[in-house]
Each structure stands twice: as C-alpha cells, then as structure tokens.
Amino acid sequence: MFEDVYLWIKALHVIAVIAWMAGMLYLPRLFVYHCEAEIGSKQSETFKVMERRLLKAIINPAMIVTWLAGLYLAWSGHWFSFGWLHVKLAMVLAMSGVHGFFSRWVKDFAADRRSRTQKFYRIINEVPTILMIIIVVMVIVKPF
C-alpha cells in the first residue's frame, strides 16, 4: 500500500514539476514580447491577461504541488541526509526565488512599469533552465 501511494505521489510530483517548468520557461518569453508592445495597446493588455493567468492558474499551483509532493517523497524515502538532496533543495529554493521575481514582474507589467529591457528578459529566461539541469542531474545521477 505504501509503495503504491509513494508512486502516485511521485507521478504527481513529476507532473507538477513539468507544469511549473513550462510556465517558468514561457513567462519570461511573454515579458520579452510585452516589452515590444506599446503601453495601453490591445496587444499590451492581452499580454497582461496572459501573464496573470499563466502565473495564477498554472505556475503558482504547480509550484505548491511540486513542493508538497517533493517534501513528502524526501521524507518518506529518508533522503534528507543525502548531499544530492541538499543541492537539489537549494536549487529548488533558488527556482522559487526566481518564481517570486517573475510574480513581481507580472505586477509591474500590469501597472505599466517597464524598467527592464528585452535583453534582460532574454537572459533571465535561461536561469530556470540552468537550475532545472542541476536539479535533474542531482535526482537522476545522485553524485554525492
């Protein structure tokens, strides 16, 4: 019974991670395009709706489920004493911090505050990818 629950929670965790990462990779791309749109234009207003819905309906719930399921898996698998999990948790904390910045920038765009360039958002778009690579290596390879 425990093993069945563990596997279902693991599947839920992977699904939530995929949804979270999809949003974390797409949202800064929207920021790039939003920078190009004229303030007050129909296009700018459409980006505001897209950014808000992506954050509220997909990214935020996916992050919460990722954390809850992941902590359950780490606890039930007795992984907390392993170094690879410490690195993974540090990277997931960093990803959560990036998520926080993205949330703030959605609010800034909603208020027509644009203090950053397209280039900034193009570069920032790579941060979740780098964190994801480190996280996946820690989980799959478990180097220490």
Disulfide bonds with the S-S distance in Angstrom:
none
